[in-house]
Amino acid sequence: MNKTLTTSMIIGLALSTNIANASFSDWSEMLKAKSAEAVTWAKSIKLNKNKLKGEAVVCLASEKKAWGNEVVSMFEKAYPKVSLKVIYEGSGTLMDRLNDGNPDKCSVVSPASSVSALKYTGYKADDSVELFYSPLVMVSNTEKLQVLEKKLGGKLNLSNINGYAGKKWSEIDPEHKSWGKNRVAFTNPDKSNSGLVTIMSKAYAFFDAYEPIKLKQLNDKNFQSEMKGFWDNTEHSKVSTGKLTKSFLVSTLRYTTIFTYENMVPALLEKHGKKLTVTYPSYAVLNDHPAWVMAKDENEKKIAQTVVNYFLGEDSQKVAAKYGFRPSSPDVAVSPKLSSFYQRDIGVVDLPTNNDIVEAIKDTAKGKW
């Protein structure tokens, strides 16, 4: 396999266009189209860089912390008269705080996905631009997965995961009763984006659909039972994707399967190798890391716009690739660290039309219907 994976090879990216039947060439064209949108957005901002000075607050989803620290440092060297304060929080918390009146005074905001962004009542997709991408993946203990898939008679996925989630291994396969419980985990969907995306992807898998889920579909009794079963038999107390993922980094025995981000997998495989197996859900809400400007003051707004433009630049995109994200620029290669498990053929669903549907899907999983 070619160890240099260019972004023209990666998944198609569409938040408002149905790509369920997209061919690989279509996916590449969509990435180019998204990149063109970003270029157009950047060129629409006319700034005098030499006169830029002042302060701004950059609020980023915690998954971007390593990337953010490095890129913000680079930015401040390029713009020595500008000082940036950076705040990292879970995507749900970020959006909650924006709805509370933006007490952190965020000038620029970037949650982990557009579906998380819907939680903010002032969010307008047309005013945002996608920084890079980090698809949802299932990471499993390989030995446990093999036993489980033998029982399932096929590959573990979001459609059949309910069958054995939460059961004791003594019930699944008495030979492996010492494994205790078949534990499946994702993060708290009210606070963390990866948990929200997991719940949403589960819903799309039930409906076997890529088009936006409609509110009336949620009245389906089988859907309600399926989602509640998934919720009741999985663990979702952690509010940080990073902390959940590190539980596998410490030991591959704690869980059978966790839901995390593609960019977090290389560190796991570097330590555990074939002890872990990576699976991509067939129906996935894409983590597209939208960014938009919140600043109202004209000078602060100029700084914020410059920050977002810088994030879209080649240097920042190369840093994103270094940390395992799929760059939004077709000119920047995807990290070879992804090559051992990388899958370009994944299904990306279209988002619901509003956050009411997102909240209703979460409530359904919690048995509130």
C-alpha positions, 0 to 999 in steps of 0.5 A: 500500500502506498504510505502517502494517502492524499486527501483526494482518496478520502471519503466524500464530504457532504452535509447538505447533499445526499451522497448515499450512492456516490462513487469514489470519483464523486467523493473526490469531487465533493472534497474539492467542492468543499475546499473550493468553498473554504477558499471562497470564504477566505478570499472574501475576507479583505484584511491589512495583515500589517495593521492587525493587532489586539486580542481574541478568544478561540474556543475549540472542541477538546479533540483539537487540543494538540493541534490547537496548541501548536497552530495557535503558537504558529499564528502568534509568531506570524502575527506578533501583535495579536494575542489569542486566548484558547479555551478547550471544552467538549462540543456539547459544553461549548454550545451550551455556553454559547446559548448561555450568552457566550460568557467565555467571549469566544471570538471563534468557535469550532465544535467537533461536528455540524450536528453538535453545532446544531445545538447552538441556537444561533448556528448558521451552516452557511456562515461556517467553514470546515477545518478538517475531518475525523470519522467515527470508528469502533475500536475492539479488542480483537480476541473478544471481537472474533468470538463475538463475530463467530456468534453473530455470524458476521461482522459487528456493526451498529445494526447487530451490536445490541445482540450481545452488548452488556451481557456476561461472557458466560452467557455468550460463550462459557469458555470465556466467562473469565472475561466478565461482561461484554462492555461497549462504551461511548461518551456522554452524548449531552456533553461530548460529540463522539457520544452524540455522533454514536447515538445519531449513527445508530439511529441512521443504521436502524432506518438503513438510510442516508437521508435526513431522519424525520421527526415522525420516524421516531414514533416507530415502536421498534426504533424506540425499543432498539435505541433504548436497548442500545442505551441500557446495555452500553456505558456512556458516563465519560465526557471526554473522548480522549479519556475513554480512548486512553482506557484502551491505551492503558489496557485492551481488556477493559472493554470489548468495543469503544466508539472514538475518532479515527485520529485517535487510533494511531496511538492505540495501534502503536502500543497494542497493534493487532490486539485491537481491530478498527471498524468503520460504521456503515452509517456515519455522521461526519465529524467535520469540525466547522468553524465560525466567527462570533466576534461583534467588535470590528477589530476583534472580528478581523482578528477572528476571520484571520485566525480561521483563514490561518487554520485553513492554510497549508501549514495548519492543515499539515499540522492537522494531518500530523495529528491524524485528522483528514485535511480539508485541503486536497493539497495536503496528504493524509498521515501515513499513520492511518494507512494500516486501518484507513478506509475510504469507503464509508457511508456519510449521512445527511444531517437532520434539519434541526436540533429538535430531531437530534434531541428527540433521538437522544431522548428516545435512547433514554426511554423518553417518548 
